[in-house]
């Protein structure tokens, strides 16, 4: 009888262990599922968009760090610090989105920006300022601004669309600031063609009015007074005639 009871107890323990093992295994599997990111919830195109947004922010951060070291211009340094601050914040938003969507982000710059960083790293002073503002300042922000518009239009995931839209105003503000600063830096030395910022000033309504005023002054200085009874040309007409002669 005792032997029979011992065998029954042993069998019960064995059965309990048999049923307990799968439960433990399920718990471990569940934990592993929670700890391991699932496959990306985004299609390939949207994954590429997220990765491209990350690279764009990384490039501006790295270029800004170079500017803080290689520039001696206070305005350029202030611009560079703003690039570091704003693009670090934007990169944080991209990283958060990527983690929630199961997207692996790049950890280094693309080849184009590696080459640009290498060239900028060899410059300093005024030469650095001009190259930095032209490339990382104006050039890159033009490209990123256009890309973000495209991303917002083509992304399928609403969160990706929203992030592209969120980044656009900041990049647009950076582009305006870079264009103005690049114009200031380029205009410091005479005899050179105006840079982008200066050209934009003259094509704007305010700039056009400013340019017209200068044109009228020059025409007035070289043109004799009209004869009595003859109506003098208005500024617009004078400018048009001069334009035609050119």
Residue pairs with C-beta under 8 A, 6 or more apart in sequence:
37 99
37 102
38 102
39 102
40 47
40 101
40 102
40 103
41 101
41 102
41 157
42 50
42 101
42 102
42 103
42 156
42 157
42 160
43 156
43 157
45 154
45 155
45 156
46 155
46 156
46 157
46 160
47 101
47 103
49 151
49 154
49 155
49 160
49 164
50 94
50 97
50 98
50 101
50 103
50 105
50 160
51 103
51 105
51 106
52 147
52 151
53 90
53 94
53 148
53 151
53 163
53 164
53 167
54 91
54 94
54 95
54 98
54 105
54 106
55 106
55 109
55 110
55 113
56 140
56 144
56 147
57 87
57 88
57 90
57 91
57 94
58 87
58 91
58 106
58 108
58 109
58 113
59 109
59 110
59 113
59 116
59 136
59 140
60 83
60 84
60 87
60 136
60 140
61 83
61 84
61 87
61 88
61 91
62 109
62 113
62 117
63 80
63 83
63 113
63 116
63 117
63 120
63 132
63 135
63 136
63 140
64 80
64 81
64 83
64 84
64 87
64 136
65 80
65 84
66 80
66 117
66 120
66 121
66 128
66 132
67 76
67 77
67 79
67 80
67 83
67 128
67 132
67 136
68 77
68 80
68 81
68 84
70 120
70 121
70 123
70 124
70 125
70 128
70 132
71 77
71 80
71 124
71 125
71 128
71 129
71 132
72 124
72 125
73 126
73 129
73 185
75 181
75 184
76 129
76 132
76 133
76 181
76 185
79 133
79 137
79 177
79 178
79 181
80 132
82 174
82 177
83 136
83 174
86 170
86 174
90 167
90 170
93 163
93 166
93 167
94 105
94 163
95 105
97 103
97 159
97 160
97 163
98 104
98 105
100 159
101 157
101 159
101 160
108 114
109 117
116 135
116 136
119 131
120 128
120 131
120 132
120 135
120 136
123 131
126 185
129 185
130 182
130 185
130 186
133 178
133 181
133 182
133 185
134 182
134 195
137 174
137 178
137 179
137 181
137 182
138 175
138 178
138 179
138 182
138 196
141 171
141 174
141 175
141 178
142 175
144 171
145 168
145 171
145 172
145 175
148 164
148 165
148 167
148 168
148 171
149 164
149 168
151 160
151 161
151 164
152 161
152 164
152 165
152 168
155 161
155 164
179 196
179 197
179 200
180 197
181 197
182 195
182 196
182 197
183 194
183 195
183 196
183 197
183 198
183 200
183 201
184 197
185 195
186 192
186 194
186 195
186 197
186 198
187 194
187 195
187 198
194 202
200 207
201 207
201 210
202 208
202 210
202 211
212 235
212 236
212 239
213 235
215 235
215 238
215 239
215 242
216 235
216 238
216 239
219 238
219 239
219 242
223 238
226 232
233 241
